[in-house]
Amino acid sequence: MERLRIGLIGAGFIGVAHANAIETIIGEKLAAAEFVSVCDADAARARGIAESFGAKEHCSDAIGLIDSDKIDTVFICTPTKYHPEIVAAAAKQGLNIFCEKPLARTLSEANEMLSAVERAGVKNQVGLVLRFSPVYNVIKQLISDPSLGRPMTVLFRDDQYFPIRGIYASTWRADFEIAGGGALIEHSIHDVDVLRWFFGEISGVQSQIKSFAEHRGIEDLAAAQIKFRSGCVGQLISVWHNILRRESNRYMEIFFENGCIWSADDFIGPISHQIADEDTVVVSSEEVLQRYLASVGLQDAKYGSLHSAQGLEDYHFLRALEKGIAASPDFRVAVKAHEIVDAIYVSARS
């Protein structure tokens, strides 16, 4: 097939992470593609990112780029408010679409975006990046061990400092009109996707949300009890704080009838697990990575050049396009996560 022609729209923090990944994938010949353009409302920033990561050109008109016939694949990394319009335009032009999470500010907008890509029949993927985390892929393997018995309960805590500061510096994340919400929709949409991936469909939620920072409509604490159809019960805690020297991280602990699995790292571990009266087994970070690479058919040398979770998800997206197969996780998976997030908000309000 001909080389993919990539345009990236949105050159903020996450856009830079994807630009870096795209440059690496092309440079290491991990996919047949060319980096055509970086687009951002700030033309100077678009130019700087294009020059830094090997894009041929830059622009400030997203719809103009989509309509230009210069690209066939678009990475949408703008603030959430602008996703629906850009996705609709890209779907109309028949482009392959990667869209960052959350898809939209509301469930209704997310459903409209799903309808747009499915009507157009375009390949699509959403930035639910924990699907490419080695630690969660290995935990997914571990929970399939029948000797553990049935899953009883899971505790999932997700914390980071409020992302309007520090390396993120995304001031729009404190603006409800742009973001649509705070820690829950912006960060823990990843977590509800992982919980559904691990434990299946969700039958009910009961929750509270609070805004200690008092940004209108932007929660910095969400606490939810989640009931799974299987009978398992989960507790999700999502918090944005002001501890700037604490890195963003997640803690997961799962109890089964006969065992327990836990990890305090959301990328490569380590992972601890114990069954019945046996000793605790620790899967080191090195082994976590090796198990993950073996499961997805990557070698150390290839992985070493990708560097990040964005590198892994972008690699899998572009490889799916090359192979002509469906990319994953797609918009339909993302809408399922939006449904859970929406239910948590509704529960908290009522």
Stockholm file with secondary structure:
# STOCKHOLM 1.0

chainA/1-350         MERLRIGLIGAGFIGVAHANAIETIIGEKLAAAEFVSVCDADAARARGIAESFGAKEHCSDAIGLIDSDKIDTVFICTPTKYHPEIVAAAAKQGLNIFCEKPLARTLSEANEMLSAVERAGVKNQVGLVLRFSPVYNVIKQLISDPSLGRPMTVLFRDDQYFPIRGIYASTWRADFEIAGGGALIEHSIHDVDVLRWFFGEISGVQSQIKSFAEHRGIEDLAAAQIKFRSGCVGQLISVWHNILRRESNRYMEIFFENGCIWSADDFIGPISHQIADEDTVVVSSEEVLQRYLASVGLQDAKYGSLHSAQGLEDYHFLRALEKGIAASPDFRVAVKAHEIVDAIYVSARS
#=GR chainA/1-350 SS CCCEEEEEECCSHHHHHHHHHHHHHHHTTSSCEEEEEEECSSHHHHHHHHHHHTCSEEESCHHHHHTTTSCSEEEECSCGGGHHHHHHHHHHTTCEEEECSSSCSSHHHHHHHHHHHHHHTCCEEECCGGGGCHHHHHHHHHTTCGGGCSEEEEEEEEEEECTTSTTTCCGGGGCHHHHSSSIIIIITHHHHHHHHHHHCCEEEEEEEEECSSCCTTCCSEEEEEEEETTSCEEEEEEEEESCTTSCCEEEEEEEESSEEEEESCSSSCCEEEEETTSCCEEECHHHHHHHHHHHHTCCHHHHHHHCSHHHHHHHHHHHHHHHTCCCSSCHHHHHHHHHHHHHHHHHHHC
#=GC SS_cons         CCCEEEEEECCSHHHHHHHHHHHHHHHTTSSCEEEEEEECSSHHHHHHHHHHHTCSEEESCHHHHHTTTSCSEEEECSCGGGHHHHHHHHHHTTCEEEECSSSCSSHHHHHHHHHHHHHHTCCEEECCGGGGCHHHHHHHHHTTCGGGCSEEEEEEEEEEECTTSTTTCCGGGGCHHHHSSSIIIIITHHHHHHHHHHHCCEEEEEEEEECSSCCTTCCSEEEEEEEETTSCEEEEEEEEESCTTSCCEEEEEEEESSEEEEESCSSSCCEEEEETTSCCEEECHHHHHHHHHHHHTCCHHHHHHHCSHHHHHHHHHHHHHHHTCCCSSCHHHHHHHHHHHHHHHHHHHC
//
